[in-house]
């Protein structure tokens, strides 16, 4: 767990975090070991390791709002929630005082050998999230490479993938961090499907412009 100005940030592996202050927010819940109650859930895209109905059932209640890439809306079924809201890149929503901006998330050069297309095509409108909580901004990139849409965000905290294959490598993530200019960077997307702790360590060693926190999996 890492705390920044009263905001508690926990990492559950892969791209799954909780952000907890006055309310509890989860991102891309996947392979969560314990049940909890989320006030707000953010889902970046429809791949199984980001949109997991099994994990949504563990944390979503009839008081939970789900904000998700629009491609996921019709796939979120059989769970309890208060409201589910689709969001497109560039759109903004405010939920319980939390400001959410959807940012493009897509691949530049990570190509699926079977389809000959990017694993995360731009035209799918998959997203990352820029979240503002009581003056603290957190940018969860989603599954993305370094793309132009990231360049002017300047968040306090950056949650960035480092494993390569489907997303940025550690070196590419370090370049993204230099471009995005957060105060603190936290690596993600390793240790579950692809990548390992060495990727997080390499990322930390490469980043010179800000503090890097490698979180212990909850």
C-alpha angles and dihedrals in degrees: 000000000000124000125205119182092331095315112120115213119193128181121212097182133279109023095331119120136156120216111197130185120116089341133027119243126186127195124208096337111215131159094356109176100201133047117245140161117251123199092196132015124194119201118190102194146338104269113123094248092058103031103047115161090192090060095040088059089059095057110019120092136168086275095056125105116206119204111190146162105274092244088070100051099092092042095060101090139137096034136100120254140146096225139346119209127191118218133191129205109283095022124121130210133180117210120179090337093311113124115216126189120186114222126193115264118191146129127264099185109359102111127188105230091211098052098025086225131107116279087235109029118200092230091063090070094224111170150211121207133237104197125190117201118177093326095319116114122205122186117201104187097202115211102329148128122231102291133176093251089069098057103091103035100100097187125183090232128028122199104196135175118239108173102092123211096082099016140017121321118233090264093048090047089053089052089049090051091053088052098044094043102207123174091233131019125201120191121226142165098068138103097037113062104354134001131028143220091288088068091054091048092048089050092051092049092051098048113089104161102067146011116284122207119195105199126213112238113256 
